[in-house]
Amino acid sequence: MESLLVCFRAVVPIFLMMALGYLAQRLGAIRREDVPRMNKIAFRFFLSTTLFYSIYKSDISRAVQPKLLLFSVAAVLVEFALAAGFVLLTEKEPEKRGVKIQGLFRSNFVLIGLPLTEALAEGKDIGPVALLIAVVVPLFNAMAVVTLEAFRGNRPPVGKILGNILINPLIIASALGLLFLLTPLRLGTVLESTVRQISGVANPFMLFLLGAFFRFDGLRRYWRDLLEVSIGRLVIIPGVFLTAAWLLGFRGVAFAGLIPMLGSATAVSSFTMVQQLGGDDELAGDIVVITSALCVVTLFFWSFLFKTLGAF
């Protein structure tokens, strides 16, 4: 019962914030078309501040966990390989291939990671997860660019991809957080209070925007594609890799952070990237919508299962 209550308190607020965003969209307070632009603002300013502050306030001996970082990068690469293999064997339409591969391997870790980890590991230092986001999300982005460009017939320049990673706001914010963490530098009372308040905006605002992105009117056309991606993204991938993490001995905050990394919905930004680079953008949007709706249930299941097994 204790495990059930912990997971309930962790997942339900996420659902309610998303539901509020959907309600605001339905009432006309926000347009779905505005969400990508507002997400960019939240990503560059609010989320970056949150990552910086989480690392800044963390314990250096806990924040940098090489085993966690290595496992996560390896898991993402294997996810990508499995997703590409499956889609190439089962999907014949080129404009769908890159979209479905991205939908399978690219999770919404950037939005769900910190709030779910904070709720599951209440009161614990989540610096390791903030640093993990800074490593995994740019990797997601780079692999998504390569995938979408490849199925558009282009060869993305390596230099450009590396340059985009280096100027990624999450990388810059995390580097600054590590600088303060590794040196005696401090922000000062006033500035630290300001940064803390700004960081508190990120998670509710981005979850609100995720809810505002929901639209269910195009789901019938792609029901088979959505079923394949949803099962892979929310059931098979977390089932395989969370079990592997548990068997490898990950526990505590590290394991709590792996749940949203491996088990959350397809990233909202995947839709925007498809619009920019080419592909079936309607399918991309529907993948985000349906996996986001279903992950409320599946995240609760994975959280409850591994909580009862003593993983965190």
ChimeraX attribute file (.defattr): number of C-alpha atoms within 10 A of each C-alpha:
attribute: neighborCount
match mode: 1-to-1
recipient: residues
	/A:1	8
	/A:2	10
	/A:3	16
	/A:4	16
	/A:5	10
	/A:6	18
	/A:7	22
	/A:8	17
	/A:9	14
	/A:10	22
	/A:11	23
	/A:12	14
	/A:13	16
	/A:14	20
	/A:15	19
	/A:16	14
	/A:17	21
	/A:18	25
	/A:19	20
	/A:20	17
	/A:21	25
	/A:22	23
	/A:23	17
	/A:24	17
	/A:25	21
	/A:26	15
	/A:27	10
	/A:28	10
	/A:29	11
	/A:30	17
	/A:31	13
	/A:32	17
	/A:33	10
	/A:34	12
	/A:35	22
	/A:36	18
	/A:37	11
	/A:38	13
	/A:39	21
	/A:40	14
	/A:41	13
	/A:42	19
	/A:43	21
	/A:44	14
	/A:45	17
	/A:46	23
	/A:47	28
	/A:48	24
	/A:49	25
	/A:50	26
	/A:51	30
	/A:52	30
	/A:53	24
	/A:54	24
	/A:55	28
	/A:56	24
	/A:57	16
	/A:58	20
	/A:59	16
	/A:60	15
	/A:61	8
	/A:62	13
	/A:63	23
	/A:64	18
	/A:65	16
	/A:66	11
	/A:67	10
	/A:68	19
	/A:69	19
	/A:70	11
	/A:71	17
	/A:72	21
	/A:73	16
	/A:74	12
	/A:75	21
	/A:76	22
	/A:77	16
	/A:78	15
	/A:79	22
	/A:80	21
	/A:81	13
	/A:82	16
	/A:83	22
	/A:84	19
	/A:85	12
	/A:86	16
	/A:87	19
	/A:88	15
	/A:89	8
	/A:90	9
	/A:91	14
	/A:92	10
	/A:93	11
	/A:94	16
	/A:95	18
	/A:96	19
	/A:97	25
	/A:98	28
	/A:99	29
	/A:100	26
	/A:101	24
	/A:102	28
	/A:103	29
	/A:104	28
	/A:105	29
	/A:106	29
	/A:107	30
	/A:108	24
	/A:109	26
	/A:110	25
	/A:111	25
	/A:112	23
	/A:113	24
	/A:114	25
	/A:115	20
	/A:116	25
	/A:117	25
	/A:118	18
	/A:119	19
	/A:120	27
	/A:121	19
	/A:122	13
	/A:123	8
	/A:124	13
	/A:125	19
	/A:126	26
	/A:127	27
	/A:128	24
	/A:129	30
	/A:130	27
	/A:131	25
	/A:132	29
	/A:133	25
	/A:134	22
	/A:135	18
	/A:136	19
	/A:137	22
	/A:138	20
	/A:139	16
	/A:140	22
	/A:141	21
	/A:142	17
	/A:143	19
	/A:144	24
	/A:145	18
	/A:146	18
	/A:147	21
	/A:148	27
	/A:149	18
	/A:150	15
	/A:151	19
	/A:152	16
	/A:153	9
	/A:154	11
	/A:155	12
	/A:156	15
	/A:157	9
	/A:158	11
	/A:159	9
	/A:160	11
	/A:161	16
	/A:162	13
	/A:163	10
	/A:164	14
	/A:165	19
	/A:166	13
	/A:167	10
	/A:168	18
	/A:169	20
	/A:170	28
	/A:171	21
	/A:172	17
	/A:173	24
	/A:174	26
	/A:175	17
	/A:176	17
	/A:177	23
	/A:178	19
	/A:179	15
	/A:180	18
	/A:181	19
	/A:182	12
	/A:183	8
	/A:184	7
	/A:185	9
	/A:186	11
	/A:187	12
	/A:188	8
	/A:189	8
	/A:190	9
	/A:191	11
	/A:192	14
	/A:193	12
	/A:194	11
	/A:195	16
	/A:196	17
	/A:197	14
	/A:198	17
	/A:199	20
	/A:200	15
	/A:201	15
	/A:202	23
	/A:203	23
	/A:204	17
	/A:205	19
	/A:206	27
	/A:207	24
	/A:208	24
	/A:209	28
	/A:210	26
	/A:211	26
	/A:212	26
	/A:213	25
	/A:214	23
	/A:215	17
	/A:216	10
	/A:217	8
	/A:218	12
	/A:219	18
	/A:220	10
	/A:221	12
	/A:222	13
	/A:223	15
	/A:224	11
	/A:225	16
	/A:226	23
	/A:227	14
	/A:228	13
	/A:229	26
	/A:230	23
	/A:231	14
	/A:232	21
	/A:233	26
	/A:234	25
	/A:235	19
	/A:236	16
	/A:237	22
	/A:238	23
	/A:239	15
	/A:240	13
	/A:241	21
	/A:242	22
	/A:243	12
	/A:244	14
	/A:245	21
	/A:246	15
	/A:247	10
	/A:248	10
	/A:249	10
	/A:250	19
	/A:251	17
	/A:252	16
	/A:253	22
	/A:254	25
	/A:255	25
	/A:256	26
	/A:257	29
	/A:258	25
	/A:259	25
	/A:260	26
	/A:261	28
	/A:262	29
	/A:263	27
	/A:264	28
	/A:265	32
	/A:266	29
	/A:267	29
	/A:268	27
	/A:269	22
	/A:270	25
	/A:271	24
	/A:272	18
	/A:273	19
	/A:274	24
	/A:275	15
	/A:276	11
	/A:277	14
	/A:278	16
	/A:279	23
	/A:280	18
	/A:281	20
	/A:282	16
	/A:283	24
	/A:284	27
	/A:285	26
	/A:286	25
	/A:287	31
	/A:288	26
	/A:289	23
	/A:290	21
	/A:291	25
	/A:292	25
	/A:293	17
	/A:294	15
	/A:295	23
	/A:296	16
	/A:297	14
	/A:298	19
	/A:299	24
	/A:300	19
	/A:301	17
	/A:302	21
	/A:303	27
	/A:304	21
	/A:305	15
	/A:306	19
	/A:307	20
	/A:308	14
	/A:309	11
	/A:310	12
	/A:311	18
	/A:312	17
